[in-house]
């Protein structure tokens, strides 16, 4: 009996890693590249095993808005800054998510930081693909656990990126040489993440999770190419929510 294919939307570094994992797990992979007609692909592949959305942040919501209806209960999502509201605003409920903690840069081998937890109806398939690549993973029991893991990854990315706009250097240097500043950035970011999540979040447990990620890979650079854009987005969300962020506002003022 033929194996259902996996459709991967976006074949950048992360999409390429997952595509290789699915192939090693025995699944045919159909890549959807920029400019391809999603509706046409949906007609050709109406019952894939999974549709993995692996596009960049700017394309994420347009892709979700344009999904063929036949794919809406077969989705897998990977994104650095993600909360349930991001898929629910598109009327999506039954999605699977991988909270990616590995790094893949062009021309360099994959680097694991923490394990990559997965959740949802296609979690076993995601875990199988990751295991084939040697990526440590685990399946989360419920959405509460997923929100914690999503918040932890967002807090890590935003803290090191936004603080790194001032300090530069590595995440280990930030955490140990600029501890008070890093903590101040993390606490302000957390207030916005609580607004995104629509619920209180366990501050100390999340900060401990960030520290674990830093200690596991201390030589990773703080800055990413989207750091400034992420700061602008956090400040805009804080404005919408009526949240004061004096530290992050100060960072923005120093950059401008």
C-alpha positions in Angstrom: 0.0 0.0 0.0 1.5 3.4 -1.0 2.7 5.6 1.8 1.0 9.0 2.0 3.4 11.9 1.2 4.4 14.7 3.5 4.0 18.2 2.0 6.6 20.7 3.2 5.8 24.3 2.6 9.1 26.2 2.6 12.3 24.5 2.0 14.8 26.7 3.8 17.2 25.4 6.4 14.5 24.1 8.9 12.2 22.8 6.2 15.1 21.0 4.6 16.1 19.3 7.9 12.5 18.1 8.4 12.2 17.0 4.8 15.3 14.8 5.2 13.9 13.3 8.4 10.6 12.4 6.7 12.5 10.8 3.8 14.6 8.8 6.2 11.4 7.7 7.9 10.1 6.3 4.6 7.7 9.1 3.6 7.7 10.7 0.1 8.1 14.4 0.4 6.5 17.0 -1.8 8.1 20.5 -1.5 6.0 23.6 -1.9 8.3 26.5 -2.9 7.6 30.3 -2.9 5.1 31.2 -5.6 3.6 27.8 -6.1 -0.2 27.6 -6.1 -1.3 26.0 -2.8 -4.8 25.3 -4.1 -3.4 23.4 -7.1 -1.0 21.4 -4.8 -4.0 20.6 -2.5 -5.9 19.2 -5.5 -3.0 17.0 -6.4 -2.3 15.9 -2.8 -5.6 16.0 -0.9 -4.7 13.5 1.8 -1.1 13.9 2.8 0.2 12.3 6.0 1.2 15.8 7.2 1.5 19.4 5.8 4.5 21.0 7.5 4.5 24.8 7.4 8.2 25.8 7.5 8.1 29.3 6.1 9.7 32.4 7.6 7.9 34.7 10.1 6.7 37.2 7.4 5.1 34.4 5.3 3.6 32.4 8.2 0.2 34.0 8.4 -0.4 34.5 4.7 0.3 30.8 4.2 -2.1 29.8 7.0 -4.8 32.1 5.5 -4.4 30.5 2.0 -4.4 26.8 3.0 -6.6 24.5 1.0 -9.5 23.3 3.2 -8.5 19.6 2.8 -5.2 20.3 4.6 -6.6 22.1 7.7 -6.7 19.1 9.9 -3.2 17.8 8.8 -1.0 20.7 9.8 2.4 20.8 11.4 3.8 24.1 12.5 7.4 25.2 13.3 8.0 28.8 14.2 10.2 30.6 16.8 7.5 32.9 18.2 4.3 30.9 18.3 1.2 30.8 20.5 -2.2 29.1 20.1 -3.7 32.4 19.1 -1.5 32.4 16.0 -3.3 29.4 14.5 -6.7 30.0 16.1 -7.1 33.4 14.4 -7.3 31.3 11.2 -9.9 29.0 12.6 -7.4 26.2 13.1 -7.7 23.9 16.1 -6.3 20.5 15.3 -2.7 21.3 14.6 0.6 19.7 15.5 3.6 21.7 16.6 7.4 21.1 17.0 9.1 23.5 19.3 12.5 23.5 17.6 15.6 23.7 19.8 18.2 22.8 17.2 20.0 25.2 14.9 20.9 24.7 11.2 22.9 27.3 9.4 23.8 27.1 5.7 26.8 24.9 5.1 27.1 23.9 8.7 26.0 20.7 10.5 22.9 20.6 12.7 23.5 21.6 16.3 21.2 20.4 19.1 20.6 22.7 22.0 17.7 21.3 24.1 15.3 18.6 23.1 12.6 19.5 20.6 9.2 18.7 22.1 6.2 17.9 19.8 2.5 18.0 20.3 -0.7 17.3 18.5 -2.4 14.6 16.3 0.7 14.2 14.1 3.2 14.4 17.0 4.3 10.8 16.5 5.2 11.4 12.9 7.2 14.6 13.8 9.0 12.7 16.5 9.8 9.8 14.1 11.4 12.2 11.6 13.4 14.0 14.3 14.6 10.7 15.8 15.9 9.6 12.3 18.1 12.7 12.4 19.4 12.1 15.9 17.4 15.1 17.3 16.3 14.4 20.9 12.5 14.8 21.2 9.5 14.0 23.4 5.8 14.1 22.9 3.9 16.6 25.1 0.8 15.4 27.0 -1.5 18.4 26.6 -1.8 22.0 25.4 -0.8 23.4 28.8 2.6 21.7 28.4 2.8 23.0 24.8 2.2 26.6 25.9 4.9 26.3 28.4 7.4 25.0 25.8 6.4 27.7 23.3 6.8 30.4 25.9 10.2 29.0 26.9 11.5 29.1 23.3 10.1 32.5 22.6 11.6 33.8 25.9 15.0 32.4 25.0 15.0 33.8 21.4 13.7 37.3 22.4 15.9 37.6 25.5 19.1 36.8 23.8 18.3 38.7 20.6 17.0 41.9 22.2 19.6 42.1 24.9 22.2 41.2 22.3 21.4 44.4 20.4 23.2 46.1 23.2 25.8 43.6 24.4 26.6 41.6 21.3 28.7 38.6 22.0 27.6 35.1 22.9 24.6 33.9 24.9 26.9 32.6 27.7 28.6 36.0 27.9 25.3 37.7 28.1 24.0 35.5 30.9 27.1 35.6 33.0 28.6 39.1 32.4 25.3 41.0 32.0 23.1 39.0 34.3 21.0 41.9 35.7 20.4 43.3 32.3 19.5 39.9 30.8 17.1 39.3 33.7 15.4 42.7 33.2 15.0 42.0 29.5 13.6 38.6 30.2 11.0 39.8 32.7 9.7 42.5 30.3 9.5 40.0 27.5 7.5 37.7 29.8 4.8 40.3 30.3 4.3 40.4 26.5 4.3 36.6 26.3 1.6 36.4 29.0 -0.5 38.8 26.9 0.2 36.6 23.8 -0.7 33.5 25.7 -3.8 35.0 27.3 -2.8 33.5 30.7 -0.3 33.9 33.5 3.0 32.0 32.9 5.4 30.5 35.5 8.1 33.1 35.4 10.9 31.4 37.3 10.4 28.0 35.6 10.6 29.7 32.2 13.7 31.7 33.1 15.3 28.5 34.4 14.5 27.0 31.0 16.2 29.8 29.2 19.2 29.4 31.4 19.3 25.7 30.6 19.3 26.5 26.9 22.1 29.0 27.3 24.3 26.6 29.4 23.7 23.8 26.9 25.1 25.9 24.0 26.9 29.0 25.5 28.9 29.9 22.5 25.9 30.6 20.3 25.8 34.3 19.1 23.1 36.5 20.8 22.2 38.4 17.7 20.1 37.0 14.8 19.3 38.8 11.6 15.7 39.5 12.8 16.6 40.9 16.2 15.7 44.5 15.5 12.4 43.5 13.8 11.6 41.3 16.8 12.2 44.3 19.2 9.9 46.5 17.1 7.2 43.8 17.1 7.4 43.3 20.9 7.1 47.0 21.5 4.1 47.3 19.1 2.4 44.5 20.9 3.1 46.1 24.3 1.6 49.3 22.9 -1.5 47.4 21.9 -1.8 45.8 25.2 -1.1 48.9 27.3 2.1 47.4 28.8 5.0 49.6 29.8 8.4 48.2 28.8 11.0 50.8 30.0 14.1 48.6 29.5 13.1 47.5 25.9 12.0 51.0 25.1 15.4 52.2 26.2 17.1 49.6 23.9 15.1 50.9 21.0 16.0 54.5 21.7 19.7 53.6 21.9 19.4 52.0 18.4 17.6 55.0 16.9 
